[in-house]
């Protein structure tokens, strides 16, 4: 399994955040249009990610749902035939939900910075510190927290769960 340290937060002023991210990382690396189909599983999260213009990926990950920097352990498999896999998994496991987003990707050192516009939820930022095999978890947490300070992310902006959880919360309150 691979490991990264993650922080996810709401974004109040997207343009201001983009300016700060640009100063840290340089130009945007990519613009991704993604659809994540989440399946019902007994532990962790399993999603089929379809990205326009790229190969699809099946991603399984486990992490604690806390608002602070958190360790995420994950496995990824590149998928040649996402449509048939989606049919098989939806029949076998059932679909938990679907998240559609427009993601701007930036890279700063070993950190992926995502600025996401999530359909039905709004704007968010996600930091993923891609951990090296010999790197201590605390070092990754410090990197993530340093970016939080640089980007003026407040504790009150942090999100504990995944976008799918936020969509479920929103839909259950309607």
C-alpha positions as CSV (number, residue, x, y, z in Angstrom):
1,X,0.0,0.0,0.0
2,X,1.1,3.6,-0.7
3,X,0.8,6.3,1.9
4,X,0.1,10.0,1.9
5,X,-0.9,12.7,4.4
6,X,-4.0,14.6,3.5
7,X,-5.8,17.7,4.5
8,X,-9.1,18.8,2.9
9,X,-10.7,22.2,3.5
10,X,-13.5,24.4,2.2
11,X,-12.4,27.4,0.1
12,X,-14.0,30.8,0.6
13,X,-12.0,32.8,-2.0
14,X,-10.8,30.6,-4.9
15,X,-8.9,33.3,-6.8
16,X,-7.0,34.3,-3.7
17,X,-6.1,30.7,-3.0
18,X,-5.0,30.1,-6.6
19,X,-2.6,33.1,-6.4
20,X,-1.0,31.7,-3.2
21,X,-0.8,28.2,-4.7
22,X,0.8,29.6,-7.9
23,X,3.5,31.4,-5.9
24,X,4.3,28.1,-4.1
25,X,4.2,25.7,-7.0
26,X,4.4,27.6,-10.3
27,X,1.9,27.0,-13.1
28,X,-1.0,24.6,-12.8
29,X,0.0,21.1,-13.8
30,X,-3.3,19.9,-15.1
31,X,-7.1,20.5,-15.3
32,X,-9.0,17.3,-14.6
33,X,-12.7,16.6,-15.1
34,X,-13.4,13.6,-12.8
35,X,-16.3,11.4,-11.9
36,X,-15.8,9.1,-8.8
37,X,-18.2,6.2,-8.4
38,X,-18.1,5.0,-4.8
39,X,-19.1,1.4,-4.0
40,X,-20.4,-0.1,-0.7
41,X,-17.6,-1.8,1.1
42,X,-17.3,-3.0,4.7
43,X,-14.2,-1.0,5.5
44,X,-12.4,1.9,3.8
45,X,-13.6,3.4,0.6
46,X,-13.6,2.0,-2.9
47,X,-14.1,4.2,-6.0
48,X,-13.8,4.0,-9.7
49,X,-12.3,7.2,-10.9
50,X,-13.1,8.3,-14.5
51,X,-11.0,11.2,-15.7
52,X,-11.7,12.8,-19.1
53,X,-8.8,12.1,-21.4
54,X,-7.0,9.8,-19.0
55,X,-7.3,6.1,-18.1
56,X,-9.7,5.2,-15.4
57,X,-8.5,4.0,-12.0
58,X,-9.9,1.7,-9.3
59,X,-8.8,3.2,-5.9
60,X,-9.2,1.6,-2.5
61,X,-8.2,3.7,0.5
62,X,-8.4,3.8,4.3
63,X,-8.0,6.8,6.5
64,X,-9.5,8.2,9.7
65,X,-12.2,10.8,9.2
66,X,-10.6,13.6,11.2
67,X,-10.3,17.3,10.4
68,X,-6.5,17.4,11.0
69,X,-3.8,16.1,8.7
70,X,-4.4,12.4,8.4
71,X,-2.6,9.4,7.1
72,X,-4.2,7.7,4.1
73,X,-3.2,4.3,2.9
74,X,-4.2,3.4,-0.7
75,X,-3.9,1.1,-3.6
76,X,-4.5,2.0,-7.2
77,X,-5.2,-0.1,-10.3
78,X,-5.3,1.3,-13.8
79,X,-8.5,0.1,-15.6
80,X,-8.8,-0.6,-19.3
81,X,-12.5,-1.2,-19.4
82,X,-14.2,1.0,-16.8
83,X,-17.7,0.6,-18.1
84,X,-17.8,-3.2,-17.6
85,X,-16.0,-2.9,-14.2
86,X,-18.6,-0.4,-13.1
87,X,-21.4,-2.8,-14.0
88,X,-19.7,-5.7,-12.2
89,X,-19.0,-3.7,-9.0
90,X,-22.4,-2.1,-8.9
91,X,-24.1,-5.5,-9.1
92,X,-21.7,-7.1,-6.6
93,X,-21.4,-4.2,-4.0
94,X,-24.0,-1.6,-4.9
95,X,-23.2,2.1,-5.6
96,X,-22.8,4.3,-2.5
97,X,-22.8,7.5,-4.6
98,X,-21.2,9.5,-7.3
99,X,-19.0,12.6,-7.0
100,X,-18.3,14.9,-10.0
101,X,-15.7,17.5,-9.9
102,X,-13.4,19.9,-11.8
103,X,-9.9,19.6,-10.3
104,X,-7.0,21.9,-10.8
105,X,-3.8,20.1,-10.0
106,X,-0.6,21.8,-8.8
107,X,2.6,20.2,-7.6
108,X,4.9,21.7,-4.9
109,X,7.8,19.4,-4.0
110,X,6.3,16.1,-2.8
111,X,2.8,17.6,-2.4
112,X,-0.1,17.5,-4.7
113,X,-2.4,20.5,-4.3
114,X,-5.9,20.1,-5.7
115,X,-8.4,23.0,-6.0
116,X,-11.7,21.3,-6.6
117,X,-15.1,22.5,-7.7
118,X,-17.4,19.7,-6.6
119,X,-20.8,19.5,-8.2
120,X,-23.5,20.2,-5.5
121,X,-20.9,21.2,-2.8
122,X,-18.8,24.1,-4.0
123,X,-15.0,24.8,-3.8
124,X,-12.4,22.9,-1.8
125,X,-8.7,22.4,-1.5
126,X,-7.0,19.1,-0.9
127,X,-3.4,18.7,0.0
128,X,-1.8,15.3,-0.5
129,X,1.8,14.9,0.8
130,X,3.1,11.9,-1.1
131,X,5.2,10.0,1.5
132,X,8.5,8.4,0.7
133,X,9.1,4.9,2.0
134,X,11.6,6.0,4.6
135,X,9.8,9.1,5.7
136,X,8.2,9.5,9.1
137,X,4.4,10.3,9.3
138,X,5.2,13.4,11.5
139,X,7.3,14.9,8.7
140,X,4.4,14.6,6.3
141,X,2.1,16.2,8.8
142,X,4.5,19.1,9.2
143,X,4.7,19.6,5.5
144,X,0.8,19.7,5.2
145,X,0.5,22.0,8.2
146,X,3.1,24.4,6.7
147,X,1.0,24.6,3.5
148,X,-2.1,25.3,5.6
149,X,-0.3,28.3,7.1
150,X,1.0,29.5,3.7
151,X,-2.5,29.3,2.2
152,X,-4.2,30.8,5.3
153,X,-6.4,27.7,5.8
154,X,-8.2,27.9,9.2
155,X,-9.0,25.0,11.4
156,X,-12.7,25.9,11.0
157,X,-12.4,25.3,7.2
158,X,-11.1,21.7,7.5
159,X,-13.2,18.8,6.4
160,X,-13.1,15.4,8.2
161,X,-14.6,13.0,5.6
162,X,-14.7,12.6,1.8
163,X,-16.8,14.5,-0.7
164,X,-19.2,11.5,-0.9
165,X,-19.8,11.9,2.9
166,X,-20.6,15.6,2.4
167,X,-23.0,14.9,-0.4
168,X,-24.8,12.3,1.7
169,X,-25.0,14.8,4.6
170,X,-26.4,17.5,2.3
171,X,-28.9,15.1,0.7
172,X,-30.1,13.7,4.1
173,X,-30.8,17.2,5.4
174,X,-33.0,18.1,2.3
